[in-house]
Amino acid sequence: MKYERIPLMIDVIFTKEGNMMPRTLIFDEKRFEIRKVIKKRRFCPKEIPCVAPIEYTVMIDNIEKKIYFEPDTFMWFSVKSTVG
């Protein structure tokens, strides 16, 4: 199985403590509300190349998803499995 890195557009807010909280995911011109951040940790998915991203486990439409923020590139992404 192969994996690919999917670039994402994320609206975020910054708390008064300086923490970054993702609130909306925009993909294919559709907006998805991030209802809750379940977990936040430094984690690099082994399937794709990346530089020390922060993994956010979030709830979108009552489905748990993982999105990543790479501070060195200021890029948000997800990981998708592909056939082939």
PyMOL Python script that loads the backbone (N, CA, C, O; Angstrom):
from pymol import cmd

cmd.read_pdbstr("""\
ATOM      1  N   MET A   1       0.842  -1.171   0.000  1.00  0.00           N
ATOM      2  CA  MET A   1       0.000   0.000   0.000  1.00  0.00           C
ATOM      3  C   MET A   1       0.891   1.238   0.000  1.00  0.00           C
ATOM      4  O   MET A   1       1.908   1.282   0.692  1.00  0.00           O
ATOM      5  N   LYS A   2       0.501   2.238  -0.778  1.00  0.00           N
ATOM      6  CA  LYS A   2       1.227   3.505  -0.836  1.00  0.00           C
ATOM      7  C   LYS A   2       0.434   4.572  -0.099  1.00  0.00           C
ATOM      8  O   LYS A   2      -0.775   4.450   0.096  1.00  0.00           O
ATOM      9  N   TYR A   3       1.135   5.611   0.302  1.00  0.00           N
ATOM     10  CA  TYR A   3       0.514   6.716   1.020  1.00  0.00           C
ATOM     11  C   TYR A   3       0.924   8.017   0.367  1.00  0.00           C
ATOM     12  O   TYR A   3       2.012   8.130  -0.198  1.00  0.00           O
ATOM     13  N   GLU A   4       0.044   8.997   0.449  1.00  0.00           N
ATOM     14  CA  GLU A   4       0.387  10.317  -0.066  1.00  0.00           C
ATOM     15  C   GLU A   4       0.024  11.392   0.941  1.00  0.00           C
ATOM     16  O   GLU A   4      -0.875  11.241   1.768  1.00  0.00           O
ATOM     17  N   ARG A   5       0.750  12.459   0.835  1.00  0.00           N
ATOM     18  CA  ARG A   5       0.538  13.622   1.703  1.00  0.00           C
ATOM     19  C   ARG A   5      -0.466  14.539   1.006  1.00  0.00           C
ATOM     20  O   ARG A   5      -0.246  14.957  -0.131  1.00  0.00           O
ATOM     21  N   ILE A   6      -1.562  14.849   1.685  1.00  0.00           N
ATOM     22  CA  ILE A   6      -2.620  15.682   1.127  1.00  0.00           C
ATOM     23  C   ILE A   6      -2.549  17.066   1.788  1.00  0.00           C
ATOM     24  O   ILE A   6      -2.786  17.175   2.991  1.00  0.00           O
ATOM     25  N   PRO A   7      -2.228  18.124   1.032  1.00  0.00           N
ATOM     26  CA  PRO A   7      -2.189  19.461   1.627  1.00  0.00           C
ATOM     27  C   PRO A   7      -3.592  19.911   2.038  1.00  0.00           C
ATOM     28  O   PRO A   7      -4.567  19.637   1.339  1.00  0.00           O
ATOM     29  N   LEU A   8      -3.684  20.592   3.160  1.00  0.00           N
ATOM     30  CA  LEU A   8      -4.964  21.065   3.676  1.00  0.00           C
ATOM     31  C   LEU A   8      -4.904  22.563   3.953  1.00  0.00           C
ATOM     32  O   LEU A   8      -3.840  23.121   4.222  1.00  0.00           O
ATOM     33  N   MET A   9      -6.077  23.203   3.880  1.00  0.00           N
ATOM     34  CA  MET A   9      -6.218  24.574   4.338  1.00  0.00           C
ATOM     35  C   MET A   9      -7.002  24.506   5.643  1.00  0.00           C
ATOM     36  O   MET A   9      -8.091  23.932   5.690  1.00  0.00           O
ATOM     37  N   ILE A  10      -6.451  25.089   6.696  1.00  0.00           N
ATOM     38  CA  ILE A  10      -7.063  25.035   8.026  1.00  0.00           C
ATOM     39  C   ILE A  10      -7.191  26.455   8.570  1.00  0.00           C
ATOM     40  O   ILE A  10      -6.230  27.225   8.553  1.00  0.00           O
ATOM     41  N   ASP A  11      -8.397  26.796   9.057  1.00  0.00           N
ATOM     42  CA  ASP A  11      -8.570  28.031   9.826  1.00  0.00           C
ATOM     43  C   ASP A  11      -8.224  27.707  11.269  1.00  0.00           C
ATOM     44  O   ASP A  11      -8.692  26.707  11.814  1.00  0.00           O
ATOM     45  N   VAL A  12      -7.406  28.550  11.891  1.00  0.00           N
ATOM     46  CA  VAL A  12      -7.014  28.324  13.283  1.00  0.00           C
ATOM     47  C   VAL A  12      -7.285  29.573  14.111  1.00  0.00           C
ATOM     48  O   VAL A  12      -7.386  30.682  13.586  1.00  0.00           O
ATOM     49  N   ILE A  13      -7.401  29.364  15.415  1.00  0.00           N
ATOM     50  CA  ILE A  13      -7.431  30.481  16.349  1.00  0.00           C
ATOM     51  C   ILE A  13      -6.250  30.282  17.296  1.00  0.00           C
ATOM     52  O   ILE A  13      -5.756  29.169  17.478  1.00  0.00           O
ATOM     53  N   PHE A  14      -5.819  31.375  17.885  1.00  0.00           N
ATOM     54  CA  PHE A  14      -4.754  31.319  18.874  1.00  0.00           C
ATOM     55  C   PHE A  14      -5.343  31.715  20.221  1.00  0.00           C
ATOM     56  O   PHE A  14      -5.992  32.753  20.348  1.00  0.00           O
ATOM     57  N   THR A  15      -5.108  30.878  21.217  1.00  0.00           N
ATOM     58  CA  THR A  15      -5.604  31.176  22.558  1.00  0.00           C
ATOM     59  C   THR A  15      -4.752  32.271  23.180  1.00  0.00           C
ATOM     60  O   THR A  15      -3.680  32.596  22.670  1.00  0.00           O
ATOM     61  N   LYS A  16      -5.227  32.834  24.274  1.00  0.00           N
ATOM     62  CA  LYS A  16      -4.448  33.888  24.947  1.00  0.00           C
ATOM     63  C   LYS A  16      -3.132  33.357  25.489  1.00  0.00           C
ATOM     64  O   LYS A  16      -2.208  34.125  25.755  1.00  0.00           O
ATOM     65  N   GLU A  17      -3.045  32.019  25.655  1.00  0.00           N
ATOM     66  CA  GLU A  17      -1.793  31.396  26.099  1.00  0.00           C
ATOM     67  C   GLU A  17      -0.842  31.159  24.928  1.00  0.00           C
ATOM     68  O   GLU A  17       0.300  30.746  25.133  1.00  0.00           O
ATOM     69  N   GLY A  18      -1.303  31.416  23.704  1.00  0.00           N
ATOM     70  CA  GLY A  18      -0.454  31.246  22.527  1.00  0.00           C
ATOM     71  C   GLY A  18      -0.587  29.901  21.844  1.00  0.00           C
ATOM     72  O   GLY A  18       0.170  29.609  20.918  1.00  0.00           O
ATOM     73  N   ASN A  19      -1.527  29.072  22.275  1.00  0.00           N
ATOM     74  CA  ASN A  19      -1.725  27.769  21.634  1.00  0.00           C
ATOM     75  C   ASN A  19      -2.529  27.919  20.349  1.00  0.00           C
ATOM     76  O   ASN A  19      -3.440  28.743  20.268  1.00  0.00           O
ATOM     77  N   MET A  20      -2.187  27.122  19.354  1.00  0.00           N
ATOM     78  CA  MET A  20      -2.879  27.123  18.077  1.00  0.00           C
ATOM     79  C   MET A  20      -3.956  26.037  18.105  1.00  0.00           C
ATOM     80  O   MET A  20      -3.663  24.880  18.404  1.00  0.00           O
ATOM     81  N   MET A  21      -5.204  26.410  17.793  1.00  0.00           N
ATOM     82  CA  MET A  21      -6.317  25.461  17.803  1.00  0.00           C
ATOM     83  C   MET A  21      -6.994  25.454  16.430  1.00  0.00           C
ATOM     84  O   MET A  21      -7.566  26.467  16.029  1.00  0.00           O
ATOM     85  N   PRO A  22      -6.941  24.330  15.700  1.00  0.00           N
ATOM     86  CA  PRO A  22      -7.625  24.264  14.403  1.00  0.00           C
ATOM     87  C   PRO A  22      -9.142  24.296  14.605  1.00  0.00           C
ATOM     88  O   PRO A  22      -9.661  23.636  15.506  1.00  0.00           O
ATOM     89  N   ARG A  23      -9.854  25.059  13.770  1.00  0.00           N
ATOM     90  CA  ARG A  23     -11.308  25.192  13.912  1.00  0.00           C
ATOM     91  C   ARG A  23     -12.086  24.766  12.677  1.00  0.00           C
ATOM     92  O   ARG A  23     -13.192  24.239  12.797  1.00  0.00           O
ATOM     93  N   THR A  24     -11.522  24.986  11.482  1.00  0.00           N
ATOM     94  CA  THR A  24     -12.231  24.643  10.251  1.00  0.00           C
ATOM     95  C   THR A  24     -11.249  24.057   9.252  1.00  0.00           C
ATOM     96  O   THR A  24     -10.153  24.586   9.068  1.00  0.00           O
ATOM     97  N   LEU A  25     -11.640  22.966   8.606  1.00  0.00           N
ATOM     98  CA  LEU A  25     -10.859  22.356   7.542  1.00  0.00           C
ATOM     99  C   LEU A  25     -11.541  22.713   6.230  1.00  0.00           C
ATOM    100  O   LEU A  25     -12.751  22.532   6.096  1.00  0.00           O
ATOM    101  N   ILE A  26     -10.786  23.217   5.264  1.00  0.00           N
ATOM    102  CA  ILE A  26     -11.323  23.535   3.942  1.00  0.00           C
ATOM    103  C   ILE A  26     -10.653  22.598   2.951  1.00  0.00           C
ATOM    104  O   ILE A  26      -9.429  22.581   2.820  1.00  0.00           O
ATOM    105  N   PHE A  27     -11.488  21.806   2.244  1.00  0.00           N
ATOM    106  CA  PHE A  27     -10.956  20.838   1.283  1.00  0.00           C
ATOM    107  C   PHE A  27     -11.933  20.738   0.120  1.00  0.00           C
ATOM    108  O   PHE A  27     -13.136  20.588   0.334  1.00  0.00           O
ATOM    109  N   ASP A  28     -11.432  20.819  -1.101  1.00  0.00           N
ATOM    110  CA  ASP A  28     -12.274  20.798  -2.306  1.00  0.00           C
ATOM    111  C   ASP A  28     -13.402  21.821  -2.216  1.00  0.00           C
ATOM    112  O   ASP A  28     -14.546  21.534  -2.571  1.00  0.00           O
ATOM    113  N   GLU A  29     -13.068  23.006  -1.743  1.00  0.00           N
ATOM    114  CA  GLU A  29     -14.000  24.132  -1.618  1.00  0.00           C
ATOM    115  C   GLU A  29     -15.160  23.866  -0.656  1.00  0.00           C
ATOM    116  O   GLU A  29     -16.169  24.570  -0.697  1.00  0.00           O
ATOM    117  N   LYS A  30     -15.025  22.864   0.204  1.00  0.00           N
ATOM    118  CA  LYS A  30     -16.023  22.583   1.234  1.00  0.00           C
ATOM    119  C   LYS A  30     -15.403  22.882   2.590  1.00  0.00           C
ATOM    120  O   LYS A  30     -14.203  22.695   2.794  1.00  0.00           O
ATOM    121  N   ARG A  31     -16.239  23.352   3.515  1.00  0.00           N
ATOM    122  CA  ARG A  31     -15.790  23.675   4.868  1.00  0.00           C
ATOM    123  C   ARG A  31     -16.322  22.631   5.840  1.00  0.00           C
ATOM    124  O   ARG A  31     -17.499  22.270   5.803  1.00  0.00           O
ATOM    125  N   PHE A  32     -15.439  22.151   6.710  1.00  0.00           N
ATOM    126  CA  PHE A  32     -15.801  21.157   7.720  1.00  0.00           C
ATOM    127  C   PHE A  32     -15.409  21.704   9.085  1.00  0.00           C
ATOM    128  O   PHE A  32     -14.247  22.040   9.316  1.00  0.00           O
ATOM    129  N   GLU A  33     -16.374  21.793   9.981  1.00  0.00           N
ATOM    130  CA  GLU A  33     -16.102  22.310  11.315  1.00  0.00           C
ATOM    131  C   GLU A  33     -15.382  21.258  12.155  1.00  0.00           C
ATOM    132  O   GLU A  33     -15.806  20.104  12.228  1.00  0.00           O
ATOM    133  N   ILE A  34     -14.301  21.670  12.777  1.00  0.00           N
ATOM    134  CA  ILE A  34     -13.585  20.810  13.718  1.00  0.00           C
ATOM    135  C   ILE A  34     -14.227  21.050  15.077  1.00  0.00           C
ATOM    136  O   ILE A  34     -14.000  22.082  15.707  1.00  0.00           O
ATOM    137  N   ARG A  35     -15.023  20.098  15.519  1.00  0.00           N
ATOM    138  CA  ARG A  35     -15.806  20.274  16.742  1.00  0.00           C
ATOM    139  C   ARG A  35     -14.972  20.143  18.014  1.00  0.00           C
ATOM    140  O   ARG A  35     -15.278  20.757  19.036  1.00  0.00           O
ATOM    141  N   LYS A  36     -13.903  19.328  17.934  1.00  0.00           N
ATOM    142  CA  LYS A  36     -13.127  19.084  19.148  1.00  0.00           C
ATOM    143  C   LYS A  36     -11.722  18.611  18.782  1.00  0.00           C
ATOM    144  O   LYS A  36     -11.540  17.835  17.844  1.00  0.00           O
ATOM    145  N   VAL A  37     -10.740  19.086  19.531  1.00  0.00           N
ATOM    146  CA  VAL A  37      -9.379  18.545  19.445  1.00  0.00           C
ATOM    147  C   VAL A  37      -9.270  17.519  20.564  1.00  0.00           C
ATOM    148  O   VAL A  37      -9.329  17.867  21.744  1.00  0.00           O
ATOM    149  N   ILE A  38      -9.113  16.261  20.190  1.00  0.00           N
ATOM    150  CA  ILE A  38      -9.051  15.167  21.164  1.00  0.00           C
ATOM    151  C   ILE A  38      -7.649  15.036  21.756  1.00  0.00           C
ATOM    152  O   ILE A  38      -7.475  14.841  22.959  1.00  0.00           O
ATOM    153  N   LYS A  39      -6.658  15.149  20.872  1.00  0.00           N
ATOM    154  CA  LYS A  39      -5.280  14.964  21.328  1.00  0.00           C
ATOM    155  C   LYS A  39      -4.351  15.765  20.423  1.00  0.00           C
ATOM    156  O   LYS A  39      -4.618  15.948  19.235  1.00  0.00           O
ATOM    157  N   LYS A  40      -3.252  16.237  21.011  1.00  0.00           N
ATOM    158  CA  LYS A  40      -2.220  16.963  20.277  1.00  0.00           C
ATOM    159  C   LYS A  40      -0.881  16.410  20.733  1.00  0.00           C
ATOM    160  O   LYS A  40      -0.621  16.325  21.933  1.00  0.00           O
ATOM    161  N   ARG A  41      -0.020  16.028  19.779  1.00  0.00           N
ATOM    162  CA  ARG A  41       1.299  15.497  20.141  1.00  0.00           C
ATOM    163  C   ARG A  41       2.265  15.669  18.981  1.00  0.00           C
ATOM    164  O   ARG A  41       1.852  15.812  17.830  1.00  0.00           O
ATOM    165  N   ARG A  42       3.546  15.653  19.291  1.00  0.00           N
ATOM    166  CA  ARG A  42       4.574  15.615  18.243  1.00  0.00           C
ATOM    167  C   ARG A  42       4.643  14.183  17.735  1.00  0.00           C
ATOM    168  O   ARG A  42       4.924  13.255  18.493  1.00  0.00           O
ATOM    169  N   PHE A  43       4.383  14.015  16.439  1.00  0.00           N
ATOM    170  CA  PHE A  43       4.402  12.672  15.874  1.00  0.00           C
ATOM    171  C   PHE A  43       4.632  12.766  14.373  1.00  0.00           C
ATOM    172  O   PHE A  43       3.990  13.560  13.685  1.00  0.00           O
ATOM    173  N   CYS A  44       5.541  11.960  13.880  1.00  0.00           N
ATOM    174  CA  CYS A  44       5.862  11.930  12.454  1.00  0.00           C
ATOM    175  C   CYS A  44       5.347  10.618  11.856  1.00  0.00           C
ATOM    176  O   CYS A  44       5.886   9.557  12.172  1.00  0.00           O
ATOM    177  N   PRO A  45       4.317  10.661  11.000  1.00  0.00           N
ATOM    178  CA  PRO A  45       3.837   9.423  10.392  1.00  0.00           C
ATOM    179  C   PRO A  45       4.949   8.795   9.550  1.00  0.00           C
ATOM    180  O   PRO A  45       5.614   9.482   8.773  1.00  0.00           O
ATOM    181  N   LYS A  46       5.141   7.504   9.708  1.00  0.00           N
ATOM    182  CA  LYS A  46       6.243   6.803   9.044  1.00  0.00           C
ATOM    183  C   LYS A  46       6.025   6.638   7.540  1.00  0.00           C
ATOM    184  O   LYS A  46       6.979   6.402   6.799  1.00  0.00           O
ATOM    185  N   GLU A  47       4.780   6.761   7.089  1.00  0.00           N
ATOM    186  CA  GLU A  47       4.450   6.467   5.697  1.00  0.00           C
ATOM    187  C   GLU A  47       4.894   7.542   4.709  1.00  0.00           C
ATOM    188  O   GLU A  47       5.004   7.270   3.513  1.00  0.00           O
ATOM    189  N   ILE A  48       5.152   8.760   5.191  1.00  0.00           N
ATOM    190  CA  ILE A  48       5.470   9.866   4.291  1.00  0.00           C
ATOM    191  C   ILE A  48       6.631  10.691   4.846  1.00  0.00           C
ATOM    192  O   ILE A  48       6.889  10.667   6.049  1.00  0.00           O
ATOM    193  N   PRO A  49       7.335  11.423   3.971  1.00  0.00           N
ATOM    194  CA  PRO A  49       8.392  12.300   4.476  1.00  0.00           C
ATOM    195  C   PRO A  49       7.792  13.560   5.098  1.00  0.00           C
ATOM    196  O   PRO A  49       6.882  14.166   4.532  1.00  0.00           O
ATOM    197  N   CYS A  50       8.301  13.947   6.254  1.00  0.00           N
ATOM    198  CA  CYS A  50       7.858  15.170   6.921  1.00  0.00           C
ATOM    199  C   CYS A  50       8.909  15.565   7.950  1.00  0.00           C
ATOM    200  O   CYS A  50       9.793  14.780   8.295  1.00  0.00           O
ATOM    201  N   VAL A  51       8.792  16.813   8.436  1.00  0.00           N
ATOM    202  CA  VAL A  51       9.779  17.343   9.371  1.00  0.00           C
ATOM    203  C   VAL A  51       9.092  17.680  10.692  1.00  0.00           C
ATOM    204  O   VAL A  51       8.488  18.745  10.821  1.00  0.00           O
ATOM    205  N   ALA A  52       9.179  16.785  11.670  1.00  0.00           N
ATOM    206  CA  ALA A  52       8.706  16.987  13.042  1.00  0.00           C
ATOM    207  C   ALA A  52       7.332  17.659  13.148  1.00  0.00           C
ATOM    208  O   ALA A  52       7.211  18.707  13.783  1.00  0.00           O
ATOM    209  N   PRO A  53       6.297  17.072  12.536  1.00  0.00           N
ATOM    210  CA  PRO A  53       4.979  17.713  12.607  1.00  0.00           C
ATOM    211  C   PRO A  53       4.292  17.506  13.953  1.00  0.00           C
ATOM    212  O   PRO A  53       4.684  16.664  14.761  1.00  0.00           O
ATOM    213  N   ILE A  54       3.253  18.307  14.158  1.00  0.00           N
ATOM    214  CA  ILE A  54       2.375  18.144  15.308  1.00  0.00           C
ATOM    215  C   ILE A  54       1.128  17.441  14.800  1.00  0.00           C
ATOM    216  O   ILE A  54       0.475  17.914  13.869  1.00  0.00           O
ATOM    217  N   GLU A  55       0.800  16.312  15.412  1.00  0.00           N
ATOM    218  CA  GLU A  55      -0.392  15.556  15.030  1.00  0.00           C
ATOM    219  C   GLU A  55      -1.568  16.016  15.895  1.00  0.00           C
ATOM    220  O   GLU A  55      -1.475  16.030  17.123  1.00  0.00           O
ATOM    221  N   TYR A  56      -2.653  16.384  15.256  1.00  0.00           N
ATOM    222  CA  TYR A  56      -3.891  16.728  15.942  1.00  0.00           C
ATOM    223  C   TYR A  56      -4.910  15.642  15.635  1.00  0.00           C
ATOM    224  O   TYR A  56      -5.204  15.378  14.469  1.00  0.00           O
ATOM    225  N   THR A  57      -5.451  15.014  16.669  1.00  0.00           N
ATOM    226  CA  THR A  57      -6.572  14.094  16.503  1.00  0.00           C
ATOM    227  C   THR A  57      -7.809  14.927  16.772  1.00  0.00           C
ATOM    228  O   THR A  57      -7.981  15.463  17.866  1.00  0.00           O
ATOM    229  N   VAL A  58      -8.686  15.035  15.754  1.00  0.00           N
ATOM    230  CA  VAL A  58      -9.833  15.939  15.835  1.00  0.00           C
ATOM    231  C   VAL A  58     -11.130  15.212  15.488  1.00  0.00           C
ATOM    232  O   VAL A  58     -11.116  14.137  14.888  1.00  0.00           O
ATOM    233  N   MET A  59     -12.248  15.820  15.876  1.00  0.00           N
ATOM    234  CA  MET A  59     -13.576  15.317  15.507  1.00  0.00           C
ATOM    235  C   MET A  59     -14.161  16.211  14.422  1.00  0.00           C
ATOM    236  O   MET A  59     -14.317  17.417  14.614  1.00  0.00           O
ATOM    237  N   ILE A  60     -14.482  15.611  13.282  1.00  0.00           N
ATOM    238  CA  ILE A  60     -15.137  16.299  12.171  1.00  0.00           C
ATOM    239  C   ILE A  60     -16.327  15.445  11.768  1.00  0.00           C
ATOM    240  O   ILE A  60     -16.157  14.282  11.403  1.00  0.00           O
ATOM    241  N   ASP A  61     -17.529  16.005  11.830  1.00  0.00           N
ATOM    242  CA  ASP A  61     -18.760  15.261  11.508  1.00  0.00           C
ATOM    243  C   ASP A  61     -18.843  13.950  12.291  1.00  0.00           C
ATOM    244  O   ASP A  61     -19.201  12.913  11.733  1.00  0.00           O
ATOM    245  N   ASN A  62     -18.516  13.998  13.564  1.00  0.00           N
ATOM    246  CA  ASN A  62     -18.537  12.839  14.465  1.00  0.00           C
ATOM    247  C   ASN A  62     -17.611  11.707  14.027  1.00  0.00           C
ATOM    248  O   ASN A  62     -17.825  10.548  14.380  1.00  0.00           O
ATOM    249  N   ILE A  63     -16.584  12.053  13.258  1.00  0.00           N
ATOM    250  CA  ILE A  63     -15.582  11.077  12.818  1.00  0.00           C
ATOM    251  C   ILE A  63     -14.216  11.568  13.297  1.00  0.00           C
ATOM    252  O   ILE A  63     -13.865  12.735  13.119  1.00  0.00           O
ATOM    253  N   GLU A  64     -13.461  10.670  13.900  1.00  0.00           N
ATOM    254  CA  GLU A  64     -12.120  11.014  14.369  1.00  0.00           C
ATOM    255  C   GLU A  64     -11.157  11.028  13.190  1.00  0.00           C
ATOM    256  O   GLU A  64     -11.070  10.057  12.437  1.00  0.00           O
ATOM    257  N   LYS A  65     -10.433  12.138  13.034  1.00  0.00           N
ATOM    258  CA  LYS A  65      -9.462  12.303  11.944  1.00  0.00           C
ATOM    259  C   LYS A  65      -8.138  12.763  12.511  1.00  0.00           C
ATOM    260  O   LYS A  65      -8.077  13.338  13.598  1.00  0.00           O
ATOM    261  N   LYS A  66      -7.066  12.502  11.756  1.00  0.00           N
ATOM    262  CA  LYS A  66      -5.740  12.987  12.134  1.00  0.00           C
ATOM    263  C   LYS A  66      -5.293  13.991  11.075  1.00  0.00           C
ATOM    264  O   LYS A  66      -5.304  13.708   9.877  1.00  0.00           O
ATOM    265  N   ILE A  67      -4.901  15.172  11.554  1.00  0.00           N
ATOM    266  CA  ILE A  67      -4.324  16.182  10.680  1.00  0.00           C
ATOM    267  C   ILE A  67      -2.983  16.587  11.287  1.00  0.00           C
ATOM    268  O   ILE A  67      -2.757  16.430  12.487  1.00  0.00           O
ATOM    269  N   TYR A  68      -2.109  17.106  10.446  1.00  0.00           N
ATOM    270  CA  TYR A  68      -0.749  17.403  10.878  1.00  0.00           C
ATOM    271  C   TYR A  68      -0.378  18.833  10.513  1.00  0.00           C
ATOM    272  O   TYR A  68      -0.763  19.341   9.460  1.00  0.00           O
ATOM    273  N   PHE A  69       0.382  19.475  11.408  1.00  0.00           N
ATOM    274  CA  PHE A  69       0.950  20.788  11.133  1.00  0.00           C
ATOM    275  C   PHE A  69       2.457  20.669  11.219  1.00  0.00           C
ATOM    276  O   PHE A  69       3.004  20.198  12.216  1.00  0.00           O
ATOM    277  N   GLU A  70       3.123  21.103  10.155  1.00  0.00           N
ATOM    278  CA  GLU A  70       4.578  21.044  10.084  1.00  0.00           C
ATOM    279  C   GLU A  70       5.126  22.451  10.326  1.00  0.00           C
ATOM    280  O   GLU A  70       5.109  23.274   9.411  1.00  0.00           O
ATOM    281  N   PRO A  71       5.612  22.748  11.539  1.00  0.00           N
ATOM    282  CA  PRO A  71       6.064  24.114  11.868  1.00  0.00           C
ATOM    283  C   PRO A  71       7.187  24.641  10.969  1.00  0.00           C
ATOM    284  O   PRO A  71       7.238  25.841  10.698  1.00  0.00           O
ATOM    285  N   ASP A  72       8.078  23.778  10.506  1.00  0.00           N
ATOM    286  CA  ASP A  72       9.195  24.237   9.677  1.00  0.00           C
ATOM    287  C   ASP A  72       8.729  24.795   8.333  1.00  0.00           C
ATOM    288  O   ASP A  72       9.368  25.690   7.781  1.00  0.00           O
ATOM    289  N   THR A  73       7.611  24.268   7.797  1.00  0.00           N
ATOM    290  CA  THR A  73       7.107  24.707   6.494  1.00  0.00           C
ATOM    291  C   THR A  73       5.799  25.490   6.607  1.00  0.00           C
ATOM    292  O   THR A  73       5.314  26.030   5.613  1.00  0.00           O
ATOM    293  N   PHE A  74       5.225  25.555   7.812  1.00  0.00           N
ATOM    294  CA  PHE A  74       3.927  26.194   8.057  1.00  0.00           C
ATOM    295  C   PHE A  74       2.819  25.561   7.208  1.00  0.00           C
ATOM    296  O   PHE A  74       1.904  26.253   6.763  1.00  0.00           O
ATOM    297  N   MET A  75       2.905  24.252   6.988  1.00  0.00           N
ATOM    298  CA  MET A  75       1.938  23.540   6.151  1.00  0.00           C
ATOM    299  C   MET A  75       1.101  22.580   6.988  1.00  0.00           C
ATOM    300  O   MET A  75       1.601  21.929   7.905  1.00  0.00           O
ATOM    301  N   TRP A  76      -0.190  22.510   6.647  1.00  0.00           N
ATOM    302  CA  TRP A  76      -1.102  21.513   7.204  1.00  0.00           C
ATOM    303  C   TRP A  76      -1.267  20.410   6.176  1.00  0.00           C
ATOM    304  O   TRP A  76      -1.279  20.675   4.973  1.00  0.00           O
ATOM    305  N   PHE A  77      -1.395  19.166   6.644  1.00  0.00           N
ATOM    306  CA  PHE A  77      -1.608  18.057   5.712  1.00  0.00           C
ATOM    307  C   PHE A  77      -2.283  16.890   6.424  1.00  0.00           C
ATOM    308  O   PHE A  77      -2.359  16.834   7.651  1.00  0.00           O
ATOM    309  N   SER A  78      -2.770  15.958   5.601  1.00  0.00           N
ATOM    310  CA  SER A  78      -3.260  14.678   6.107  1.00  0.00           C
ATOM    311  C   SER A  78      -2.548  13.597   5.307  1.00  0.00           C
ATOM    312  O   SER A  78      -1.832  13.893   4.350  1.00  0.00           O
ATOM    313  N   VAL A  79      -2.746  12.357   5.698  1.00  0.00           N
ATOM    314  CA  VAL A  79      -2.118  11.224   5.023  1.00  0.00           C
ATOM    315  C   VAL A  79      -3.220  10.335   4.491  1.00  0.00           C
ATOM    316  O   VAL A  79      -4.144   9.967   5.217  1.00  0.00           O
ATOM    317  N   LYS A  80      -3.117   9.989   3.203  1.00  0.00           N
ATOM    318  CA  LYS A  80      -4.142   9.171   2.562  1.00  0.00           C
ATOM    319  C   LYS A  80      -3.486   7.936   1.961  1.00  0.00           C
ATOM    320  O   LYS A  80      -2.432   8.029   1.331  1.00  0.00           O
ATOM    321  N   SER A  81      -4.113   6.775   2.158  1.00  0.00           N
ATOM    322  CA  SER A  81      -3.598   5.555   1.526  1.00  0.00           C
ATOM    323  C   SER A  81      -4.127   5.485   0.099  1.00  0.00           C
ATOM    324  O   SER A  81      -5.259   5.879  -0.181  1.00  0.00           O
ATOM    325  N   THR A  82      -3.293   4.979  -0.789  1.00  0.00           N
ATOM    326  CA  THR A  82      -3.665   4.823  -2.196  1.00  0.00           C
ATOM    327  C   THR A  82      -3.373   3.403  -2.631  1.00  0.00           C
ATOM    328  O   THR A  82      -2.550   2.717  -2.026  1.00  0.00           O
ATOM    329  N   VAL A  83      -4.035   2.970  -3.662  1.00  0.00           N
ATOM    330  CA  VAL A  83      -3.812   1.625  -4.212  1.00  0.00           C
ATOM    331  C   VAL A  83      -2.695   1.731  -5.231  1.00  0.00           C
ATOM    332  O   VAL A  83      -2.661   2.662  -6.036  1.00  0.00           O
ATOM    333  N   GLY A  84      -1.774   0.764  -5.191  1.00  0.00           N
ATOM    334  CA  GLY A  84      -0.736   0.727  -6.203  1.00  0.00           C
ATOM    335  C   GLY A  84       0.562   0.911  -5.656  1.00  0.00           C
ATOM    336  O   GLY A  84       1.549   0.905  -6.392  1.00  0.00           O
TER     337      GLY A  84
END
""", "prot")
cmd.dss("prot")
cmd.show_as("cartoon", "prot")
cmd.util.cbc("prot")
cmd.orient("prot")
